[in-house]
């Protein structure tokens, strides 16, 4: 008799990359790099971040971005959610210090609110929900591009230059380490287009490997400094609860705010998924550059939020897919094909 293998429910996505991150954190906890090896790891981490943003620049289609400008109201709405409403929520959480959140966890939470939106998962969930996929692609690309400049500037303004904060030197460093490689990638996009297409899967591994190296270096330094004694299970639970509230607020504001602004259903779906998300791929390297020895604590809220947003948005996307189309509305371009199930209320 064949035993049935238990599998997690389809509405509960466990990102394999998150599992890799958890394994990397565990590795750093058991075998932290220190001494002269730490300097080598730090240099390799800085080089990996520069390579990562060079590849980001080389992949971003300038024509696609320019075409997306025609839908400027949608992109402005997403940018407002990402770089205005989220930071306001983060600043409001200051009242939770020190009773609910430690100062370090609050800085990480506020940094989370300054990170640009994600691209891949926003596109995937928009497609599942039969939303405007091209708009989600452009909105995520614009957010990522803007975040290279806006995120460090907002971090310098809101986090300050105090202990564990962000200094003017950090902003200059991130400009040199992130913006310059990104610009070089854009300039060399034409000659590299064939290479990028041919080795797409390999370069995807390079992307993720670079981020894992950044995480390992940051968490190793955190272990050596002993900063993890500052985080108790109760504090982590409180952080998760606060992040759940943030996500619920942004999902609600982006959906009903877009309706109030007169957007159709397909556009509202793209706005909700792009406007409520935060990019792990962009945020982790930025945290490493901006926070140095405090990068581990600064990155922790983002790592937790990433998995939470995947679970919640997967449920919402499947529910949206079952909604009937508005009167006279065709299936949105790029959306996943509707089935009998998705057509049924």
DRENDO-1510 file (C-alpha; in Angstrom, 1 decimal, always signed):
<recs>
REC; n; res; u; v; w
REC; 1; UNK; +0.0; +0.0; +0.0 .
REC; 2; UNK; +1.5; +3.3; -1.0 .
REC; 3; UNK; +1.8; +5.9; +1.7 .
REC; 4; UNK; +0.6; +9.4; +0.8 .
REC; 5; UNK; +3.4; +11.9; +1.4 .
REC; 6; UNK; +2.2; +15.0; +3.3 .
REC; 7; UNK; +3.0; +18.2; +1.6 .
REC; 8; UNK; +2.4; +21.8; +2.6 .
REC; 9; UNK; -0.8; +23.3; +1.3 .
REC; 10; UNK; -0.5; +25.2; -2.0 .
REC; 11; UNK; -1.6; +28.4; -0.4 .
REC; 12; UNK; +1.5; +28.3; +2.0 .
REC; 13; UNK; +4.5; +29.0; -0.2 .
REC; 14; UNK; +7.9; +28.4; +1.4 .
REC; 15; UNK; +10.4; +30.2; -0.7 .
REC; 16; UNK; +13.4; +28.0; -1.3 .
REC; 17; UNK; +15.6; +31.1; -1.1 .
REC; 18; UNK; +14.3; +31.8; +2.4 .
REC; 19; UNK; +15.4; +28.3; +3.3 .
REC; 20; UNK; +18.8; +29.0; +1.9 .
REC; 21; UNK; +19.0; +32.2; +3.9 .
REC; 22; UNK; +18.0; +30.3; +7.1 .
REC; 23; UNK; +20.7; +27.8; +6.4 .
REC; 24; UNK; +23.3; +30.6; +5.8 .
REC; 25; UNK; +22.3; +32.2; +9.1 .
REC; 26; UNK; +22.7; +28.9; +10.9 .
REC; 27; UNK; +26.1; +28.4; +9.2 .
REC; 28; UNK; +27.2; +31.9; +10.4 .
REC; 29; UNK; +26.0; +31.1; +13.9 .
REC; 30; UNK; +28.0; +27.8; +14.1 .
REC; 31; UNK; +31.1; +28.9; +12.1 .
REC; 32; UNK; +31.4; +32.7; +12.1 .
REC; 33; UNK; +34.3; +34.1; +10.2 .
REC; 34; UNK; +36.6; +36.3; +12.2 .
REC; 35; UNK; +40.1; +37.9; +12.2 .
REC; 36; UNK; +41.9; +38.1; +8.9 .
REC; 37; UNK; +39.4; +35.8; +7.3 .
REC; 38; UNK; +36.7; +38.3; +8.1 .
REC; 39; UNK; +38.5; +41.0; +6.1 .
REC; 40; UNK; +38.7; +38.7; +3.1 .
REC; 41; UNK; +35.0; +37.8; +3.4 .
REC; 42; UNK; +34.1; +41.5; +3.7 .
REC; 43; UNK; +36.0; +42.3; +0.6 .
REC; 44; UNK; +34.4; +39.4; -1.3 .
REC; 45; UNK; +31.0; +40.5; +0.0 .
REC; 46; UNK; +31.6; +44.1; -1.3 .
REC; 47; UNK; +32.7; +42.7; -4.7 .
REC; 48; UNK; +29.6; +40.5; -4.8 .
REC; 49; UNK; +27.3; +43.4; -4.1 .
REC; 50; UNK; +28.9; +45.5; -6.9 .
REC; 51; UNK; +28.5; +42.5; -9.3 .
REC; 52; UNK; +24.9; +42.0; -8.3 .
REC; 53; UNK; +23.9; +45.6; -9.1 .
REC; 54; UNK; +25.9; +45.5; -12.3 .
REC; 55; UNK; +23.8; +42.6; -13.4 .
REC; 56; UNK; +20.6; +44.4; -12.3 .
REC; 57; UNK; +21.6; +47.3; -14.5 .
REC; 58; UNK; +22.5; +45.1; -17.5 .
REC; 59; UNK; +19.1; +43.3; -17.3 .
REC; 60; UNK; +16.8; +46.3; -17.0 .
REC; 61; UNK; +15.3; +47.0; -20.3 .
REC; 62; UNK; +15.5; +50.8; -20.9 .
REC; 63; UNK; +12.8; +50.5; -23.7 .
REC; 64; UNK; +10.4; +48.7; -21.3 .
REC; 65; UNK; +10.9; +51.3; -18.7 .
REC; 66; UNK; +10.3; +54.1; -21.1 .
REC; 67; UNK; +7.1; +52.4; -22.4 .
REC; 68; UNK; +5.9; +52.1; -18.9 .
REC; 69; UNK; +6.0; +55.9; -18.5 .
REC; 70; UNK; +2.7; +56.1; -20.4 .
REC; 71; UNK; +1.0; +54.6; -17.3 .
REC; 72; UNK; +2.6; +57.2; -15.0 .
REC; 73; UNK; -0.4; +57.5; -12.6 .
REC; 74; UNK; -0.1; +53.8; -11.7 .
REC; 75; UNK; +3.7; +54.0; -11.2 .
REC; 76; UNK; +3.4; +57.2; -9.1 .
REC; 77; UNK; +0.8; +55.4; -6.9 .
REC; 78; UNK; +3.1; +52.4; -6.4 .
REC; 79; UNK; +6.1; +54.7; -5.6 .
REC; 80; UNK; +4.0; +56.6; -3.1 .
REC; 81; UNK; +3.0; +53.4; -1.3 .
REC; 82; UNK; +6.7; +52.3; -1.3 .
REC; 83; UNK; +8.5; +55.4; -0.4 .
REC; 84; UNK; +5.9; +57.6; +1.4 .
REC; 85; UNK; +3.2; +55.5; +3.1 .
REC; 86; UNK; +5.6; +52.7; +4.3 .
REC; 87; UNK; +8.1; +55.1; +5.8 .
REC; 88; UNK; +5.2; +56.9; +7.6 .
REC; 89; UNK; +4.2; +53.6; +9.2 .
REC; 90; UNK; +7.8; +52.9; +10.1 .
REC; 91; UNK; +8.1; +56.3; +11.9 .
REC; 92; UNK; +4.8; +55.7; +13.7 .
REC; 93; UNK; +6.3; +52.5; +15.1 .
REC; 94; UNK; +8.8; +54.6; +17.1 .
REC; 95; UNK; +6.2; +54.7; +19.9 .
REC; 96; UNK; +6.8; +50.9; +20.4 .
REC; 97; UNK; +10.4; +51.5; +21.6 .
REC; 98; UNK; +11.5; +50.3; +24.1 .
REC; 99; UNK; +8.5; +48.4; +25.4 .
REC; 100; UNK; +7.7; +46.3; +22.3 .
REC; 101; UNK; +10.8; +46.7; +20.1 .
REC; 102; UNK; +14.4; +47.3; +20.9 .
REC; 103; UNK; +16.1; +50.4; +19.3 .
REC; 104; UNK; +18.0; +48.1; +17.0 .
REC; 105; UNK; +14.9; +46.2; +15.9 .
REC; 106; UNK; +13.1; +49.4; +15.3 .
REC; 107; UNK; +16.0; +50.6; +13.0 .
REC; 108; UNK; +15.7; +47.4; +11.1 .
REC; 109; UNK; +11.9; +47.8; +10.8 .
REC; 110; UNK; +12.3; +51.4; +9.6 .
REC; 111; UNK; +14.9; +50.3; +7.1 .
REC; 112; UNK; +12.5; +47.7; +5.9 .
REC; 113; UNK; +10.0; +50.5; +5.2 .
REC; 114; UNK; +12.5; +52.3; +3.0 .
REC; 115; UNK; +13.4; +49.4; +0.7 .
REC; 116; UNK; +12.1; +49.3; -2.9 .
REC; 117; UNK; +9.3; +47.0; -4.1 .
REC; 118; UNK; +10.1; +43.5; -5.4 .
REC; 119; UNK; +9.6; +42.5; -9.0 .
REC; 120; UNK; +9.4; +38.7; -9.5 .
REC; 121; UNK; +6.8; +37.9; -6.8 .
REC; 122; UNK; +4.7; +41.0; -7.7 .
REC; 123; UNK; +4.5; +39.8; -11.3 .
REC; 124; UNK; +3.7; +36.2; -10.3 .
REC; 125; UNK; +0.9; +37.2; -8.0 .
REC; 126; UNK; -0.5; +39.8; -10.4 .
REC; 127; UNK; -0.6; +37.1; -13.1 .
REC; 128; UNK; -2.4; +34.6; -10.8 .
REC; 129; UNK; -5.0; +37.2; -9.9 .
REC; 130; UNK; -5.5; +38.2; -13.6 .
REC; 131; UNK; -4.2; +41.7; -13.1 .
REC; 132; UNK; -2.2; +44.0; -15.3 .
REC; 133; UNK; +1.1; +42.1; -15.6 .
REC; 134; UNK; +3.0; +44.6; -17.8 .
REC; 135; UNK; +2.1; +47.3; -15.3 .
REC; 136; UNK; +3.5; +45.2; -12.5 .
REC; 137; UNK; +6.7; +44.6; -14.4 .
REC; 138; UNK; +7.2; +48.3; -15.0 .
REC; 139; UNK; +6.2; +49.3; -11.5 .
REC; 140; UNK; +8.6; +46.9; -9.9 .
REC; 141; UNK; +11.4; +48.0; -12.2 .
REC; 142; UNK; +10.8; +51.7; -11.5 .
REC; 143; UNK; +10.7; +51.1; -7.8 .
REC; 144; UNK; +14.0; +49.1; -7.9 .
REC; 145; UNK; +15.6; +51.8; -10.0 .
REC; 146; UNK; +14.4; +54.6; -7.7 .
REC; 147; UNK; +15.4; +52.7; -4.6 .
REC; 148; UNK; +19.1; +52.7; -5.5 .
REC; 149; UNK; +19.0; +56.5; -4.9 .
REC; 150; UNK; +15.9; +57.0; -2.7 .
REC; 151; UNK; +16.5; +54.3; -0.1 .
REC; 152; UNK; +20.0; +55.5; +1.1 .
REC; 153; UNK; +18.8; +59.1; +1.1 .
REC; 154; UNK; +15.8; +58.3; +3.2 .
REC; 155; UNK; +17.9; +56.1; +5.4 .
REC; 156; UNK; +20.4; +59.0; +6.0 .
REC; 157; UNK; +17.4; +61.4; +6.7 .
REC; 158; UNK; +15.3; +59.1; +8.9 .
REC; 159; UNK; +17.9; +56.9; +10.6 .
REC; 160; UNK; +20.4; +59.6; +11.2 .
REC; 161; UNK; +24.1; +59.3; +11.8 .
REC; 162; UNK; +24.1; +58.1; +15.4 .
REC; 163; UNK; +25.1; +54.8; +16.8 .
REC; 164; UNK; +23.9; +52.1; +14.4 .
REC; 165; UNK; +22.5; +54.8; +12.1 .
REC; 166; UNK; +23.5; +55.9; +8.6 .
REC; 167; UNK; +26.1; +58.5; +7.9 .
REC; 168; UNK; +26.9; +60.7; +4.9 .
REC; 169; UNK; +29.9; +58.4; +4.2 .
REC; 170; UNK; +27.5; +55.5; +4.0 .
REC; 171; UNK; +25.4; +57.3; +1.4 .
REC; 172; UNK; +28.5; +58.1; -0.6 .
REC; 173; UNK; +29.7; +54.5; -0.3 .
REC; 174; UNK; +26.4; +53.1; -1.5 .
REC; 175; UNK; +26.5; +55.5; -4.5 .
REC; 176; UNK; +29.9; +54.1; -5.4 .
REC; 177; UNK; +29.2; +50.5; -4.7 .
REC; 178; UNK; +25.6; +50.3; -6.1 .
REC; 179; UNK; +24.8; +53.1; -8.4 .
REC; 180; UNK; +28.0; +53.1; -10.4 .
REC; 181; UNK; +27.9; +49.4; -11.1 .
REC; 182; UNK; +24.2; +49.7; -12.0 .
REC; 183; UNK; +25.0; +52.6; -14.4 .
REC; 184; UNK; +27.8; +50.6; -16.0 .
REC; 185; UNK; +25.4; +47.6; -16.4 .
REC; 186; UNK; +23.0; +49.9; -18.2 .
REC; 187; UNK; +25.7; +51.2; -20.5 .
REC; 188; UNK; +26.9; +47.7; -21.4 .
REC; 189; UNK; +23.4; +46.2; -21.8 .
REC; 190; UNK; +23.5; +46.1; -25.6 .
REC; 191; UNK; +26.8; +44.2; -25.9 .
REC; 192; UNK; +25.9; +41.9; -23.0 .
REC; 193; UNK; +22.3; +41.1; -24.1 .
REC; 194; UNK; +23.2; +37.8; -25.8 .
REC; 195; UNK; +25.4; +36.6; -22.9 .
REC; 196; UNK; +22.8; +37.5; -20.3 .
REC; 197; UNK; +20.1; +35.5; -22.2 .
REC; 198; UNK; +22.4; +32.5; -22.8 .
REC; 199; UNK; +23.5; +32.2; -19.2 .
REC; 200; UNK; +20.3; +33.3; -17.5 .
REC; 201; UNK; +20.1; +30.4; -15.1 .
REC; 202; UNK; +23.7; +30.6; -14.1 .
REC; 203; UNK; +23.6; +34.3; -13.5 .
REC; 204; UNK; +20.5; +33.7; -11.4 .
REC; 205; UNK; +22.6; +31.5; -9.2 .
REC; 206; UNK; +25.2; +34.2; -9.1 .
REC; 207; UNK; +22.6; +36.7; -7.9 .
REC; 208; UNK; +21.5; +34.4; -5.0 .
REC; 209; UNK; +25.0; +33.4; -4.2 .
REC; 210; UNK; +26.0; +37.0; -3.9 .
REC; 211; UNK; +23.1; +37.7; -1.5 .
REC; 212; UNK; +23.9; +34.6; +0.6 .
REC; 213; UNK; +27.6; +35.8; +0.9 .
REC; 214; UNK; +26.4; +39.2; +2.1 .
REC; 215; UNK; +24.1; +37.5; +4.7 .
REC; 216; UNK; +26.9; +35.2; +5.9 .
REC; 217; UNK; +29.4; +38.0; +6.3 .
REC; 218; UNK; +26.9; +40.2; +8.1 .
REC; 219; UNK; +25.6; +37.5; +10.5 .
REC; 220; UNK; +29.1; +36.3; +11.2 .
REC; 221; UNK; +30.1; +39.8; +12.3 .
REC; 222; UNK; +27.0; +39.9; +14.4 .
REC; 223; UNK; +28.0; +36.7; +16.1 .
REC; 224; UNK; +31.5; +37.9; +16.8 .
REC; 225; UNK; +30.1; +41.2; +18.3 .
REC; 226; UNK; +27.6; +39.2; +20.4 .
REC; 227; UNK; +24.6; +41.3; +19.2 .
REC; 228; UNK; +22.2; +38.3; +19.1 .
REC; 229; UNK; +22.0; +38.3; +22.9 .
REC; 230; UNK; +19.9; +41.5; +22.4 .
REC; 231; UNK; +17.1; +39.6; +20.6 .
REC; 232; UNK; +14.8; +37.3; +22.6 .
REC; 233; UNK; +12.0; +35.1; +21.3 .
REC; 234; UNK; +9.4; +37.5; +22.8 .
REC; 235; UNK; +11.0; +40.4; +20.9 .
REC; 236; UNK; +10.9; +38.4; +17.6 .
REC; 237; UNK; +7.3; +37.5; +18.2 .
REC; 238; UNK; +6.5; +41.2; +18.7 .
REC; 239; UNK; +8.4; +42.1; +15.6 .
REC; 240; UNK; +6.4; +39.6; +13.5 .
REC; 241; UNK; +3.1; +40.9; +14.9 .
REC; 242; UNK; +4.1; +44.5; +14.0 .
REC; 243; UNK; +5.1; +43.5; +10.5 .
REC; 244; UNK; +1.8; +41.6; +10.0 .
REC; 245; UNK; +0.0; +44.8; +10.9 .
REC; 246; UNK; +2.1; +46.8; +8.5 .
REC; 247; UNK; +1.4; +44.4; +5.7 .
REC; 248; UNK; -2.4; +44.4; +6.4 .
REC; 249; UNK; -2.5; +48.2; +6.4 .
REC; 250; UNK; -0.6; +48.5; +3.1 .
REC; 251; UNK; -2.6; +45.8; +1.4 .
REC; 252; UNK; -5.8; +47.6; +2.4 .
REC; 253; UNK; -4.6; +51.1; +1.6 .
REC; 254; UNK; -3.2; +50.1; -1.8 .
REC; 255; UNK; -6.4; +48.3; -2.8 .
REC; 256; UNK; -9.0; +50.8; -1.7 .
REC; 257; UNK; -6.8; +53.8; -2.4 .
REC; 258; UNK; -6.4; +52.7; -6.0 .
REC; 259; UNK; -10.2; +52.2; -6.2 .
REC; 260; UNK; -10.7; +55.8; -4.9 .
REC; 261; UNK; -8.2; +57.1; -7.5 .
REC; 262; UNK; -10.3; +55.5; -10.2 .
REC; 263; UNK; -8.2; +52.6; -11.3 .
REC; 264; UNK; -9.8; +49.5; -12.9 .
REC; 265; UNK; -9.6; +46.1; -11.3 .
REC; 266; UNK; -6.6; +44.9; -13.3 .
REC; 267; UNK; -4.6; +48.0; -12.4 .
REC; 268; UNK; -5.7; +47.8; -8.7 .
REC; 269; UNK; -4.3; +44.3; -8.5 .
REC; 270; UNK; -0.9; +45.4; -9.9 .
REC; 271; UNK; -0.9; +48.3; -7.5 .
REC; 272; UNK; -1.8; +46.2; -4.5 .
REC; 273; UNK; +0.9; +43.6; -5.1 .
REC; 274; UNK; +3.7; +46.0; -6.1 .
REC; 275; UNK; +2.8; +48.6; -3.5 .
REC; 276; UNK; +2.7; +46.3; -0.5 .
REC; 277; UNK; +5.9; +44.4; -1.1 .
REC; 278; UNK; +9.6; +44.9; -0.2 .
REC; 279; UNK; +12.5; +43.5; -2.1 .
REC; 280; UNK; +14.8; +41.1; -0.2 .
REC; 281; UNK; +17.2; +41.0; -3.2 .
REC; 282; UNK; +17.8; +44.8; -3.1 .
REC; 283; UNK; +17.4; +45.3; +0.6 .
REC; 284; UNK; +20.0; +42.8; +1.9 .
REC; 285; UNK; +22.9; +44.2; +0.0 .
REC; 286; UNK; +21.9; +47.8; +0.9 .
REC; 287; UNK; +21.8; +46.8; +4.6 .
REC; 288; UNK; +25.3; +45.4; +4.4 .
REC; 289; UNK; +26.6; +48.6; +2.9 .
REC; 290; UNK; +24.6; +51.0; +5.1 .
REC; 291; UNK; +24.9; +49.4; +8.5 .
REC; 292; UNK; +28.2; +47.6; +8.5 .
REC; 293; UNK; +28.5; +45.7; +11.8 .
REC; 294; UNK; +24.8; +46.2; +12.6 .
REC; 295; UNK; +23.7; +44.8; +9.2 .
REC; 296; UNK; +22.5; +41.5; +10.7 .
REC; 297; UNK; +19.9; +43.1; +13.0 .
REC; 298; UNK; +19.0; +45.6; +10.3 .
REC; 299; UNK; +18.3; +42.8; +7.8 .
REC; 300; UNK; +16.3; +40.5; +10.2 .
REC; 301; UNK; +13.0; +42.4; +9.9 .
REC; 302; UNK; +13.2; +42.3; +6.1 .
REC; 303; UNK; +13.9; +38.6; +6.0 .
REC; 304; UNK; +10.8; +37.9; +8.2 .
REC; 305; UNK; +8.6; +40.3; +6.2 .
REC; 306; UNK; +9.6; +38.7; +2.9 .
REC; 307; UNK; +8.3; +35.3; +3.9 .
REC; 308; UNK; +5.1; +36.8; +5.5 .
REC; 309; UNK; +4.3; +38.8; +2.3 .
REC; 310; UNK; +4.7; +35.6; +0.2 .
REC; 311; UNK; +2.2; +33.6; +2.3 .
REC; 312; UNK; -0.4; +36.4; +2.6 .
REC; 313; UNK; -0.2; +37.6; -1.0 .
REC; 314; UNK; -0.5; +34.0; -2.3 .
REC; 315; UNK; -3.8; +33.6; -0.5 .
REC; 316; UNK; -5.0; +37.0; -1.8 .
REC; 317; UNK; -4.0; +36.3; -5.4 .
REC; 318; UNK; -6.0; +33.1; -5.4 .
REC; 319; UNK; -9.0; +34.8; -4.0 .
REC; 320; UNK; -8.7; +37.6; -6.6 .
REC; 321; UNK; -8.5; +35.0; -9.3 .
REC; 322; UNK; -12.0; +33.8; -8.4 .
REC; 323; UNK; -13.5; +37.3; -8.5 .
REC; 324; UNK; -15.7; +38.0; -11.6 .
REC; 325; UNK; -14.4; +40.5; -14.0 .
REC; 326; UNK; -15.9; +43.9; -13.9 .
REC; 327; UNK; -18.6; +44.7; -16.5 .
REC; 328; UNK; -17.0; +45.1; -20.0 .
REC; 329; UNK; -13.5; +44.2; -18.6 .
REC; 330; UNK; -11.4; +41.8; -20.7 .
REC; 331; UNK; -8.7; +39.6; -19.2 .
REC; 332; UNK; -5.8; +41.8; -18.4 .
REC; 333; UNK; -2.7; +41.5; -20.7 .
REC; 334; UNK; -0.2; +39.0; -19.4 .
REC; 335; UNK; -2.5; +37.5; -16.8 .
REC; 336; UNK; -2.7; +33.8; -16.2 .
REC; 337; UNK; -5.5; +32.1; -18.3 .
REC; 338; UNK; -8.8; +31.8; -16.3 .
REC; 339; UNK; -10.2; +28.4; -15.6 .
REC; 340; UNK; -13.6; +27.2; -14.7 .
REC; 341; UNK; -12.6; +27.5; -11.1 .
REC; 342; UNK; -11.3; +31.1; -11.4 .
REC; 343; UNK; -14.4; +32.1; -13.3 .
REC; 344; UNK; -16.7; +30.9; -10.5 .
REC; 345; UNK; -17.5; +33.0; -7.5 .
</recs>
